[in-house]
Amino acid sequence: MLSKVAERIYWSARYLERVESTARLLSIYDKLLFDMPRRVNLGWYNLIVINSLEEDYNSRYSVRDERNVVKFLLGDDTNPCSVVNSLRAIRENIRTTRDVIPADAWELVNELSMFVQENLSLGINRSMRHEFLESIIKSCQQIVGLLYVNMTRDEGWDMLLMGQNLERADMTSRNLDAAIAAIHQVADDEYAVNSRQIIWGNVLRSLNADQPFRRAMRSSIKGTPVVTFLLGDEQFPRSVSFCLNKIMASSACLPAGEDVINRTRLICDEIAADLDAEEFGVAFREDLNELQLSLADVHGLIQKTWFLSDQ
């Protein structure tokens, strides 16, 4: 397989996962609007910080309110990570790899792009945001399902899995970061204990992890078991450890994958050490930031090993 084709497949998977994960991240805060006490004013700008987009956002907006943050993450052309820009990148990458990617995927991506462009106002306005985000998530899952059923299990498939799981691990860490940021914001509230449970419950539901969590952990919804599950469980597809194991497995199927495997294994060891903590408070956000930097290192090794240029 040509390097440029492998790279486009890899990025198609990353951008597709990013679209779904951004919708899931927004859904956490959207649902919290209805579940949290009215006196709690959620800081939507946390979502900008979590995604390391402060510079891009501040150059575009002076007000850090809900509407601007949601608009920036969904449809702002100046944000390289917005849903609209990510879909544009998916279309271009799939368009140039249609001899490898199933043809139906191209049609579904176009349909999703048109839906988002035509209904963007529904996502920005609060009244219909839930339905809009759910439609994006379901469409992304439909595309992923099509790829899983129809794509040949060759080098392109391994590249797709690598991109998907690297992006998924990164975004799961950002979901955890969003939860801890929200919990810190309500720490002084008289109903803080109940608020923390609401926040962690919404994180699990936004990742479709509530039922798997209860089966695996046999625990009530609390910070420590939720973090332990989403970081360390090796059976749940959205846990960081599961994604890292998939990256190593895909690397093992490709030539010269030893460096990627070794770096990924070190991250697994770091996560195991982090999970020894008795609780995960605000200081744990620094560990999550280190995890995101480590995942960026893995991306750098993937590019150095198999691609000719960055995108």
C-alpha positions in Angstrom: 0.0 0.0 0.0 1.3 3.5 -0.9 2.3 5.6 2.1 0.0 8.5 1.1 -3.0 6.1 0.9 -2.2 4.6 4.3 -2.0 8.1 5.8 -5.3 9.2 4.3 -7.1 6.1 5.7 -5.5 6.7 9.1 -6.7 10.3 9.1 -10.1 9.4 7.9 -10.5 7.2 11.0 -9.1 9.8 13.3 -11.4 12.6 12.0 -14.4 10.3 12.1 -13.7 9.4 15.7 -13.1 13.1 16.5 -16.5 14.1 15.1 -18.3 11.5 17.2 -16.2 12.3 20.3 -16.8 16.0 20.0 -20.5 15.4 19.8 -20.2 13.2 22.9 -18.2 15.7 24.8 -20.8 18.4 24.1 -23.5 16.1 25.1 -22.0 15.7 28.6 -22.4 19.4 29.2 -25.8 19.6 27.4 -27.2 16.9 29.6 -25.7 18.4 32.8 -27.8 21.6 32.0 -30.9 19.6 32.8 -29.5 17.4 35.6 -27.6 19.9 37.7 -29.2 22.4 40.1 -30.1 25.6 38.4 -27.8 27.6 40.6 -24.8 25.8 39.2 -23.4 27.7 36.2 -21.3 25.4 34.2 -18.1 26.9 32.7 -18.4 26.0 29.0 -15.0 27.4 28.3 -13.6 24.3 30.1 -14.3 22.4 26.8 -12.0 24.8 25.0 -9.2 24.3 27.5 -9.7 20.5 27.5 -9.2 20.5 23.8 -6.2 22.8 23.9 -8.0 25.4 21.7 -7.6 28.5 23.8 -5.5 30.4 21.3 -7.8 29.7 18.3 -10.9 30.5 20.4 -9.6 33.7 21.9 -8.5 35.0 18.5 -12.1 34.6 17.3 -14.3 35.3 20.4 -14.1 37.7 23.3 -17.0 36.2 25.3 -16.6 32.8 26.8 -20.3 31.8 26.9 -22.2 28.6 26.0 -23.3 29.7 22.6 -19.8 30.8 21.4 -18.2 27.6 22.7 -20.8 25.3 21.1 -20.6 27.3 17.8 -16.8 27.1 17.8 -16.7 23.4 18.4 -19.4 22.5 15.9 -19.3 24.9 13.0 -16.5 27.4 13.1 -14.4 27.4 10.0 -11.5 28.9 11.9 -11.3 26.0 14.3 -9.3 23.1 12.7 -11.0 20.6 15.1 -14.6 21.7 14.6 -17.1 19.1 13.5 -17.6 20.9 10.2 -13.9 21.0 9.4 -13.4 17.4 10.5 -16.1 16.3 8.2 -14.5 18.3 5.4 -11.3 16.5 6.0 -13.0 13.1 6.1 -14.6 13.7 2.7 -11.3 14.7 1.1 -9.4 11.7 2.5 -12.1 9.2 1.6 -12.6 10.8 -1.9 -8.9 10.1 -2.6 -9.0 6.5 -1.3 -12.2 5.3 -2.8 -10.4 2.3 -4.3 -9.7 1.1 -0.8 -12.6 2.4 1.3 -16.0 0.8 0.7 -18.0 3.0 -1.7 -21.0 3.2 0.6 -18.9 5.0 3.2 -18.3 7.9 0.8 -22.1 8.3 0.4 -22.8 8.2 4.2 -20.0 10.7 4.9 -21.5 13.1 2.3 -25.0 12.6 3.8 -23.6 13.4 7.3 -21.8 16.5 6.0 -24.9 17.8 4.4 -27.0 17.2 7.5 -24.6 19.1 9.7 -24.3 22.0 7.3 -28.0 22.3 6.8 -29.0 21.9 10.5 -26.1 23.6 12.3 -28.4 26.1 14.0 -30.1 23.2 15.8 -26.9 22.3 17.5 -26.1 25.9 18.5 -29.5 26.5 20.0 -30.2 24.6 23.2 -33.7 23.4 22.5 -32.8 20.9 19.7 -29.2 20.3 20.6 -29.6 16.9 22.1 -31.4 15.5 18.9 -28.8 17.1 16.7 -25.8 15.6 18.6 -27.5 12.2 18.8 -28.0 12.3 15.0 -24.2 13.0 14.5 -23.2 10.2 16.9 -25.6 7.6 15.2 -24.4 8.6 11.7 -20.7 8.1 12.8 -21.6 4.7 14.2 -23.3 3.8 11.0 -20.2 4.7 9.0 -17.9 2.8 11.4 -20.3 -0.2 11.3 -20.2 -0.2 7.5 -16.4 -0.2 7.5 -16.3 -3.1 10.0 -18.6 -5.2 7.9 -17.2 -4.5 4.4 -13.5 -3.4 4.6 -10.8 -5.9 3.7 -8.6 -6.9 6.6 -5.3 -5.7 5.0 -2.8 -2.9 5.8 -5.5 -0.3 5.2 -7.6 -1.9 7.9 -4.7 -1.8 10.4 -4.2 1.9 9.6 -7.9 2.6 10.1 -7.9 0.8 13.5 -4.7 2.6 14.5 -6.2 6.0 13.8 -9.5 5.2 15.3 -8.1 3.9 18.6 -5.5 6.6 19.0 -8.1 9.3 18.6 -10.6 7.4 20.9 -8.0 7.0 23.7 -7.2 10.7 23.5 -10.9 11.8 23.5 -11.8 9.4 26.4 -9.1 11.2 28.4 -10.6 14.5 27.5 -14.1 13.3 28.6 -12.5 12.4 32.0 -10.9 15.9 32.1 -14.2 17.5 31.4 -15.8 15.6 34.3 -13.1 16.6 36.8 -13.3 20.2 35.6 -17.0 20.2 36.2 -16.6 18.6 39.6 -14.1 21.2 40.7 -16.6 23.9 39.7 -19.3 22.5 42.0 -16.9 21.6 44.9 -18.3 24.3 47.2 -21.9 23.6 46.5 -23.9 22.2 49.4 -25.1 19.3 47.3 -21.6 18.6 45.9 -21.8 14.8 46.6 -25.0 14.5 44.6 -23.6 16.7 41.8 -20.5 14.5 41.5 -22.6 11.4 41.0 -24.6 13.2 38.3 -21.5 14.3 36.5 -19.8 10.8 36.6 -23.1 9.2 35.5 -23.3 11.5 32.5 -19.8 10.7 31.5 -20.5 7.0 31.5 -23.8 7.5 29.6 -22.1 9.8 27.0 -19.6 7.0 26.3 -22.3 4.2 26.3 -20.4 2.9 29.3 -22.9 2.8 32.1 -24.0 -0.8 31.7 -20.5 -2.2 31.0 -19.3 -0.2 34.0 -21.8 -1.8 36.4 -21.0 -5.3 35.0 -17.2 -4.9 35.3 -16.9 -2.8 38.5 -19.9 -3.9 40.6 -19.8 -0.5 42.1 -22.0 2.6 42.6 -21.1 5.5 40.3 -18.2 7.3 42.0 -15.1 9.0 40.7 -12.4 6.4 41.5 -14.2 3.3 40.0 -15.3 5.3 36.9 -11.8 6.6 36.2 -10.3 3.1 36.9 -12.8 1.6 34.4 -12.4 4.2 31.6 -8.6 4.2 31.9 -7.8 0.6 32.8 -10.5 -1.8 31.6 -9.1 -4.0 28.8 -12.5 -5.3 27.6 -14.5 -2.1 27.0 -13.8 -0.6 23.6 -13.7 3.1 24.7 -11.3 2.6 27.6 -7.8 3.9 27.1 -6.2 0.6 27.9 -8.3 -1.3 25.3 -7.5 1.3 22.6 -3.7 1.1 23.4 -3.8 -2.7 23.1 -5.5 -2.4 19.7 -2.8 0.0 18.6 -0.1 -2.4 19.5 -2.0 -5.3 17.8 -2.3 -3.3 14.6 1.3 -2.2 14.7 2.4 -5.8 15.1 0.7 -6.6 11.7 2.7 -3.9 9.9 6.4 -3.7 9.0 8.8 -1.9 11.3 6.1 -1.4 14.1 8.5 -2.1 17.0 9.0 1.6 18.1 5.2 2.2 18.1 4.6 -0.9 20.1 7.3 -0.1 22.7 6.1 3.5 23.2 2.5 2.4 23.5 3.5 -0.3 26.1 5.2 2.4 28.2 2.0 4.4 28.2 0.2 1.2 29.5 2.7 1.0 32.3 2.1 4.7 33.2 -1.6 4.2 33.3 -1.2 1.2 35.6 0.9 3.3 37.9 -1.7 6.1 37.9 -4.5 3.7 38.8 -2.8 3.0 42.1 -4.2 6.3 43.4 -6.9 6.2 46.0 -8.8 9.1 44.5 -8.7 11.3 41.3 -9.0 15.0 42.1 -8.0 18.2 40.3 -4.3 17.2 40.4 -5.2 14.2 38.3 -5.8 16.6 35.4 -2.0 16.9 35.0 -1.8 13.2 34.6 -4.4 13.3 31.9 -2.5 16.1 30.2 0.7 13.9 30.3 -1.3 11.0 28.8 -2.5 13.2 25.9 1.1 14.3 25.3 2.2 10.6 25.3 -0.5 9.8 22.8 0.8 12.6 20.6 4.2 10.9 20.8 2.7 7.7 19.5 1.2 9.7 16.6 4.6 11.1 15.8 6.1 7.6 15.7 3.3 6.4 13.4 4.0 9.2 11.0 7.7 8.7 11.1 7.4 5.0 10.6 4.8 4.8 7.9 4.0 8.2 6.4 6.0 10.6 4.3 4.4 13.8 5.6 2.1 15.1 8.3 -1.5 16.3 7.7 
